[in-house]
Amino acid sequence: MLPLNPVIPSWLAGVSCVLFTVMFVGSLYVIPLGKVPADKPEWLLKTMDRDHPLVIQQRFKGILLTSILAIMYLWCMFAYTGAIPTDSPLITRLYSFLAMLGLSLPGNILKLVNHAVIPLALVAILFTSPLLMTYLHNELPFQSRFSWTQNKQFLFYEWIGIRNYIVGPVAEEFIFRACMVSITAFSGASIRAMVFGLPLVFGIAHIHHGYEFFVKKGRTRQALMNAALVTVAQLVYTTLFGWFATFLFLRTSSLIAPCLCHSFCNIMGLPDVGSIVHYGPWKKWLYLALIGGMVLFGLLMRPLTQPSLYGDPYSSAYWPLTVGK
C-alpha cells in the first residue's frame, strides 16, 4: 500500500484533471482519418458521423495516444513530487504506480472473481425494473425473442459495439477514474471531494455529444432545442454514474468493477420509466421494482463494496489508507 501524502499542490491536480479532459475529448477530433476509399468525395468524408467505422477507428487511435500520454505524465509527476519514492527498486515503483491506477490484482482468486460478480449484481439490483420489463418482453438473453445477431446492443464484434461496450468504458474509466483519482489523492483531496467533484468533469466531458446531435439533426432550431435536452439528460446521468464509479474505484482499488458496470449501464441505457403505465397488471410491480431497486441499491452499496471483499494490503491502494474500513 502507498501512503497518500499530499505532495502534489491542489491547483496542479486540478489543472491536470482539466488537461486529461481536454486531451481525451480533443483526441476524438484532431486525429486524422485513416485510409479512406479513393472514390469518396471530400464533402462526404466531412459528413461522417460518430457511428461511421472510419470515425470510430480514428477515435480509437486518439484515445490510445491520450492514454499513453497520461501514463507518461503521471509517472513523471509522481517521480518528481516523490509520490512514489525514487529510492525504491524500479519493480517496486512500477507495481506501486500500477496499483494507484487500479491495474494491480489481488492474490486471492476468489477476491478477483468478486471484482466482477458483486458490483455487477449491485448495479443489476438498481436496474430491477428495466430488467423485469425486458423479461416480460421475452428479450433477455436465452429467452424466446432474444437473438444475439439482431439485438444490436450485444454485437460486441461490430465497431459500434466495440466502442460502446469495450473501448469506451475502459478508456473513460482509465482517464476519468484511474488517472484523475490518483493525482487528486496525492493532493490531499478528501474522499467526498473526489467522489462528488471529479464526476462533474466526467459529465462535462460528454457535452460534445450534444453538438454532434445538433449537427446530425440538421443544425435547425428544433435540433438545437433537442440537443440541449439530450445534453442536460446525459450530463445528469453521467454525473450520477460517475459518483458511483468513483466510489467503487476507491473502495475496490481496481478498474475491473467500474469498467464492467460502465459497460452494463451502456447496454441498459436510460430506464424508460414512462412506458411502465402501458404494462397493465404488471404496472404496480414495475413501480415497486423501480423504487425497491433504488432503495436496496442504496442500502447494499456500502456493505457490498467493503474493501476486504476485493483486495489485500498489497492490492488495496486507496480506501483503507484514507478513511479506514
C-alpha positions in Angstrom: 0.0 0.0 0.0 1.1 3.6 -0.7 1.0 6.4 1.8 -1.2 9.1 0.3 0.9 12.1 1.3 -0.3 15.4 0.0 2.8 16.0 -2.1 1.0 17.5 -5.2 -0.4 21.0 -5.0 -4.2 21.1 -5.3 -4.1 23.6 -8.1 -1.8 21.3 -10.1 -4.0 18.3 -9.5 -7.0 20.4 -10.8 -5.1 21.6 -13.8 -4.0 18.0 -14.6 -7.7 16.9 -14.5 -8.6 19.6 -16.9 -5.7 18.6 -19.1 -6.7 15.0 -19.2 -10.3 16.0 -20.2 -9.1 18.3 -23.0 -6.7 15.6 -24.2 -9.4 13.0 -24.2 -12.1 15.0 -25.9 -9.7 16.7 -28.2 -8.3 13.4 -29.4 -11.7 12.4 -30.7 -11.5 15.2 -33.3 -7.9 16.1 -34.1 -6.5 12.7 -35.1 -6.9 12.4 -38.9 -9.0 9.6 -40.5 -7.1 6.6 -41.6 -7.1 5.3 -45.2 -10.3 6.2 -46.9 -11.8 4.9 -50.2 -10.5 6.8 -53.2 -14.0 7.2 -54.6 -15.3 9.1 -51.5 -15.7 12.8 -52.2 -14.3 15.3 -49.7 -17.7 16.6 -48.7 -18.9 13.1 -47.9 -16.0 12.5 -45.6 -16.9 15.6 -43.7 -20.4 14.3 -43.1 -19.4 11.0 -41.5 -21.0 10.9 -38.0 -19.6 9.3 -34.9 -21.0 5.9 -35.8 -19.1 5.5 -39.0 -16.5 2.8 -38.8 -13.7 5.1 -40.1 -14.6 7.7 -37.4 -14.7 5.1 -34.7 -11.3 3.7 -35.7 -9.8 7.2 -35.8 -11.1 7.9 -32.3 -9.6 4.7 -31.0 -6.2 5.9 -32.1 -6.8 9.2 -30.3 -7.9 7.5 -27.1 -4.8 5.2 -27.2 -2.5 8.2 -27.7 -4.2 10.1 -24.9 -3.9 7.1 -22.5 -0.2 6.7 -23.3 0.5 10.4 -22.7 -1.5 10.4 -19.5 0.6 7.4 -18.2 3.8 9.2 -19.0 2.6 12.4 -17.4 1.6 10.7 -14.2 4.8 8.7 -14.0 6.9 11.8 -14.3 4.6 13.8 -11.9 4.8 11.1 -9.2 8.5 10.7 -9.6 9.2 14.5 -9.5 7.0 15.1 -6.5 8.0 12.0 -4.6 4.6 10.5 -4.6 6.4 7.2 -5.4 9.8 7.1 -3.6 12.5 7.2 -6.2 14.9 5.3 -3.9 12.9 2.1 -4.2 13.7 -0.6 -6.8 12.2 0.0 -10.2 9.9 -3.0 -10.0 8.6 -1.8 -6.6 7.9 1.7 -8.0 6.2 0.2 -11.1 4.0 -2.0 -9.0 3.0 0.9 -6.8 2.3 3.0 -9.8 0.0 0.3 -11.4 -1.7 -0.1 -8.0 -2.6 3.7 -7.9 -4.1 3.3 -11.4 -6.2 0.3 -10.4 -4.2 -2.1 -12.5 -3.0 -4.5 -9.8 -4.8 -7.7 -9.0 -5.4 -9.4 -5.6 -3.5 -12.7 -5.0 -6.7 -14.5 -3.9 -8.7 -15.8 -7.0 -12.0 -15.6 -5.1 -11.4 -11.9 -4.5 -10.6 -11.4 -8.1 -14.0 -13.0 -9.0 -15.6 -10.7 -6.5 -14.4 -7.7 -8.6 -16.6 -8.9 -11.5 -19.6 -10.5 -9.8 -20.5 -8.4 -6.8 -20.5 -4.9 -8.4 -22.5 -6.2 -11.4 -25.0 -7.7 -9.1 -25.3 -4.5 -7.2 -26.0 -2.5 -10.4 -28.4 -5.1 -11.7 -30.4 -4.5 -8.5 -30.6 -0.8 -9.4 -32.0 -1.9 -12.9 -34.5 -4.4 -11.5 -37.5 -2.7 -13.1 -35.9 -2.3 -16.6 -34.7 -5.9 -16.4 -38.2 -7.0 -15.4 -39.7 -5.2 -18.4 -37.2 -6.9 -20.7 -38.1 -10.2 -19.2 -41.8 -9.6 -19.8 -41.0 -9.0 -23.5 -39.0 -12.3 -23.5 -36.0 -10.3 -24.7 -33.4 -11.3 -22.1 -30.5 -13.5 -23.2 -31.7 -17.0 -23.9 -35.4 -16.1 -23.9 -37.5 -16.8 -27.0 -37.5 -13.3 -28.5 -33.8 -12.7 -27.9 -31.3 -13.0 -30.8 -27.6 -12.5 -30.4 -27.4 -11.3 -34.1 -30.5 -9.0 -34.0 -30.1 -7.4 -30.6 -27.6 -4.7 -31.6 -26.5 -3.8 -28.0 -24.9 -7.3 -27.8 -23.0 -7.1 -31.1 -19.6 -6.7 -29.4 -17.8 -7.7 -32.7 -19.1 -4.6 -34.6 -17.3 -1.3 -34.4 -20.2 0.4 -32.6 -20.5 -2.4 -30.1 -16.7 -2.5 -29.5 -16.8 1.3 -28.9 -19.9 1.4 -26.6 -19.2 -1.7 -24.5 -15.4 -2.3 -24.6 -13.2 0.5 -25.6 -15.4 3.4 -24.4 -15.9 2.1 -20.9 -12.3 1.1 -20.4 -10.9 4.3 -21.8 -13.2 6.6 -19.9 -12.7 4.7 -16.6 -9.0 4.8 -17.0 -8.8 8.6 -17.7 -11.7 9.9 -15.5 -11.3 7.4 -12.7 -7.8 6.0 -12.5 -5.8 9.0 -13.7 -7.8 11.7 -12.0 -8.3 9.9 -8.7 -4.6 9.0 -8.5 -3.4 12.6 -8.9 -6.1 14.2 -6.7 -5.5 11.6 -4.0 -1.9 12.8 -3.7 -3.1 16.4 -3.4 -4.8 15.8 -0.1 -8.3 15.9 -1.6 -11.0 14.3 0.6 -13.0 11.3 -0.3 -16.1 13.4 -0.6 -14.3 15.9 -3.0 -13.2 13.0 -5.2 -16.5 11.1 -5.2 -18.7 14.2 -5.9 -16.2 16.6 -7.6 -14.4 14.5 -10.2 -17.6 13.1 -11.8 -18.6 16.6 -12.7 -15.6 16.7 -15.0 -16.7 13.3 -16.4 -20.2 14.7 -17.1 -19.0 17.9 -18.7 -16.7 15.8 -21.0 -19.8 14.3 -22.6 -21.3 17.7 -23.6 -19.7 17.4 -27.0 -22.2 14.6 -27.8 -24.9 17.4 -27.8 -23.0 19.3 -30.5 -22.8 16.0 -32.6 -26.5 15.5 -32.1 -27.2 19.1 -33.2 -25.1 18.7 -36.4 -26.6 15.3 -37.2 -30.1 16.6 -36.9 -29.5 19.4 -39.4 -28.4 22.4 -37.3 -32.0 23.7 -37.1 -33.6 25.5 -34.2 -35.6 22.4 -33.2 -32.3 20.4 -33.4 -30.7 22.9 -31.1 -33.5 22.5 -28.5 -33.4 18.7 -28.7 -29.7 18.7 -28.4 -29.9 20.9 -25.3 -32.4 18.4 -23.7 -30.2 15.5 -24.6 -27.1 17.2 -23.2 -28.8 18.0 -19.9 -30.1 14.5 -19.5 -26.7 13.0 -20.4 -24.9 15.4 -18.0 -27.1 14.3 -15.1 -26.9 10.6 -16.0 -23.1 10.5 -16.5 -22.5 12.6 -13.3 -24.7 10.3 -11.2 -22.9 7.2 -12.6 -19.6 9.0 -12.1 -20.4 9.3 -8.4 -20.9 5.6 -8.1 -17.9 4.6 -10.3 -15.5 6.8 -8.4 -16.8 5.4 -5.1 -16.4 1.9 -6.5 -12.9 2.6 -7.7 -11.9 4.0 -4.3 -13.4 1.0 -2.5 -12.0 -1.7 -4.7 -8.8 0.0 -5.8 -9.3 -1.6 -9.2 -10.6 -0.6 -12.6 -12.3 -4.0 -13.2 -15.6 -3.2 -11.4 -16.0 0.4 -12.8 -15.3 -0.8 -16.3 -17.8 -3.7 -16.1 -20.5 -1.6 -14.5 -19.9 1.1 -17.1 -20.4 -1.4 -19.9 -23.5 -2.8 -18.3 -25.1 0.6 -17.9 -24.3 1.4 -21.6 -26.1 -1.8 -22.6 -29.1 -1.0 -20.4 -29.3 2.7 -21.3 -31.6 5.2 -19.6 -34.5 3.4 -17.9 -37.7 4.0 -19.8 -39.8 4.9 -16.8 -42.6 6.5 -18.8 -43.5 3.2 -20.5 -44.4 1.5 -17.2 -48.0 2.8 -17.5 -48.6 0.5 -20.5 -47.9 -2.7 -18.7 -51.4 -3.3 -17.3 -51.5 -5.6 -14.3 -47.7 -5.5 -14.1 -47.6 -1.8 -13.7 -47.6 -1.7 -9.9 -45.0 -4.4 -9.7 -42.7 -2.5 -12.1 -43.1 0.7 -10.0 -42.4 -1.4 -6.9 -39.3 -2.9 -8.5 -38.2 0.6 -9.6 -38.4 2.1 -6.1 -37.3 -1.1 -4.3 -34.3 -1.4 -6.6 -33.1 2.1 -5.8 -33.6 1.7 -2.1 -31.9 -1.7 -2.0 -29.1 -0.4 -4.1 -28.5 2.4 -1.6 -28.7 0.0 1.4 -26.3 -2.5 -0.1 -23.8 -0.2 -1.8 -21.5 0.2 1.2 -21.5 -3.5 2.5 -21.1 -4.9 -1.0 -18.2 -2.7 -1.7 -16.3 -3.5 1.5 -12.6 -3.3 0.6 -11.9 -6.5 2.3 -14.0 -8.3 -0.3 -11.8 -7.2 -3.1 -8.2 -6.9 -2.0 -5.4 -7.3 0.4 -2.7 -5.0 1.8 -0.8 -5.4 -1.4 -3.6 -4.6 -3.8 -5.7 -2.1 -1.9 -4.3 1.3 -2.6 -7.0 3.8 -1.6 -9.9 3.3 0.8 -8.2 1.5 3.8 -5.5 4.2 3.7 -7.8 7.2 3.6 -10.9 6.5 5.7 -10.4 3.1 7.1 -12.8 0.2 6.6 
